[in-house]
Structures are given as C-alpha cells and as structure tokens.
C-alpha cells in the first residue's frame, strides 16, 4: 500500500507543479510548447485547463494519497488521465508528424506516468 501511496503522491506533485506554474506564468509555460495567445480569451482557456484543472487534480490526488478510501479512485484517475493524454499526443504526432524534442519527451513521460499509476492502481485495488 505504501508504494501505491507514493505513486499517487508523485502524480499529485506533478499536477500541482504544472498547475501552479501555469497559473503564475501562463505565457512562459505556453511558449515552451509553442502556444501563442491570440488574445485574452486564449490565455483564459489555457490558465483554466493547465492552471485550474491541473491544480485541482493535484489536490485531489494529494488527498487520495492520504485517504485510504480515495486511493484506488485517485490512482484510477491518474492512470486514465495520463493514459488519455498519451493516446491523444500519440494520435496528434501520427497525424501531423512526430515532433522531436519536448513533444517526444512529454509522450515518454506520459507513458511512464500512466504505467506507474496503473501499477499503483493495481496494488491499491489488490490490497483494498
């Protein structure tokens, strides 16, 4: 159960870092992945998803790492979120061509994140 909690806590940390960083420096984070805001509406949407959603998900995962009754759900959410991001990024890369550098690194990190979360989900569900 400790391994599952650690995996969930690490997922929480990743989400909180991305979320808070996106709230504090949306232009810098967006620029790293090639986003350019055409106006305030685009920046608001970016901050909503990358800042707000990721921060909320990070807090949920942190609570799930602490609360035994939430652990399986938290790791399921982490697995499905990272897995969904992996599939979407892979589909995008196949559609427009594989982009080297950051995009490939993000794809690999999403695969690792989804795999680790799935392992934690399995371990937590088996014990619970």
C-alpha positions in Angstrom: 0.0 0.0 0.0 2.9 2.3 0.6 4.1 2.0 -3.0 0.6 2.9 -4.2 0.5 6.0 -1.9 4.0 7.1 -3.1 2.9 6.8 -6.8 -0.3 8.8 -6.1 1.7 11.5 -4.2 4.2 11.8 -7.1 1.3 12.2 -9.5 -0.1 14.8 -7.3 3.2 16.6 -7.2 3.5 16.6 -11.0 -0.1 18.0 -11.4 0.4 20.7 -8.7 3.7 21.8 -10.2 2.2 22.1 -13.7 -0.9 23.8 -12.4 0.7 26.3 -10.2 3.4 27.1 -12.7 0.7 27.6 -15.4 -1.2 30.0 -13.1 1.9 32.0 -12.2 3.5 32.2 -15.7 0.9 31.2 -18.4 2.8 32.8 -21.2 6.1 31.1 -20.3 4.5 27.7 -20.0 2.5 28.1 -23.2 5.6 29.3 -25.0 7.5 26.2 -24.1 5.1 24.1 -26.1 4.6 26.5 -28.9 1.3 28.2 -27.9 0.8 31.8 -28.7 -2.2 33.6 -27.2 -4.1 35.5 -29.9 -6.0 37.4 -27.2 -7.2 37.3 -23.6 -9.7 34.5 -24.3 -7.0 32.1 -25.3 -5.0 32.9 -22.2 -8.0 32.4 -20.0 -8.7 29.0 -21.6 -5.0 28.0 -21.1 -5.0 29.1 -17.5 -8.3 27.3 -16.9 -7.1 23.9 -18.1 -3.4 24.0 -17.3 -3.6 26.1 -14.2 -7.0 25.4 -12.7 -7.7 21.8 -13.8 -4.2 20.6 -13.1 -4.1 22.3 -9.7 -7.5 20.8 -8.8 -6.4 17.3 -10.0 -3.2 17.7 -8.0 -5.1 18.4 -4.8 -7.5 15.5 -5.4 -4.5 13.2 -5.9 -2.8 14.5 -2.8 -5.9 13.8 -0.8 -6.2 10.4 -2.4 -2.6 9.6 -1.4 -3.6 10.4 2.3 -7.1 8.9 2.5 -7.2 5.1 2.0 -10.8 5.2 0.9 -9.8 7.5 -2.0 -6.6 5.9 -3.1 -8.0 3.5 -5.7 -10.1 6.2 -7.3 -7.1 8.6 -7.3 -4.9 6.1 -9.0 -7.6 5.2 -11.5 -8.0 8.9 -12.3 -4.2 9.3 -12.6 -4.0 6.3 -14.9 -6.8 7.3 -17.1 -5.8 11.0 -17.3 -2.2 10.2 -18.2 -3.2 7.4 -20.5 -5.7 9.7 -22.3 -3.0 12.4 -22.7 -0.6 9.7 -24.0 -3.1 8.5 -26.6 -4.1 12.0 -27.7 -0.5 13.1 -28.0 0.4 10.0 -30.0 -2.5 10.5 -32.3 -1.5 14.1 -32.8 2.1 13.1 -33.6 0.9 10.5 -36.1 -1.5 13.0 -37.7 1.0 15.9 -38.1 4.3 14.1 -37.9 6.5 13.1 -35.0 7.9 16.2 -33.4 11.3 15.7 -31.8 12.4 17.2 -28.5 9.8 18.3 -26.0 6.8 16.6 -27.6 8.6 13.3 -27.7 9.8 13.7 -24.1 6.3 14.5 -23.0 5.0 11.4 -24.8 7.5 9.3 -22.9 6.8 10.9 -19.6 3.0 10.3 -20.1 3.6 6.7 -20.8 5.7 6.3 -17.7 3.2 8.3 -15.6 0.3 6.2 -16.9 2.2 2.9 -16.4 3.3 3.8 -12.8 -0.2 4.9 -12.0 -1.7 1.7 -13.3 0.8 -0.3 -11.2 -0.3 1.8 -8.2 -4.0 1.3 -9.0 -3.4 -2.5 -9.3 -1.5 -2.6 -5.9 -4.1 -0.4 -4.1 -7.1 -2.4 -5.5 -5.5 -5.7 -4.6 -5.0 -4.6 -1.0 -8.3 -2.8 -0.6 
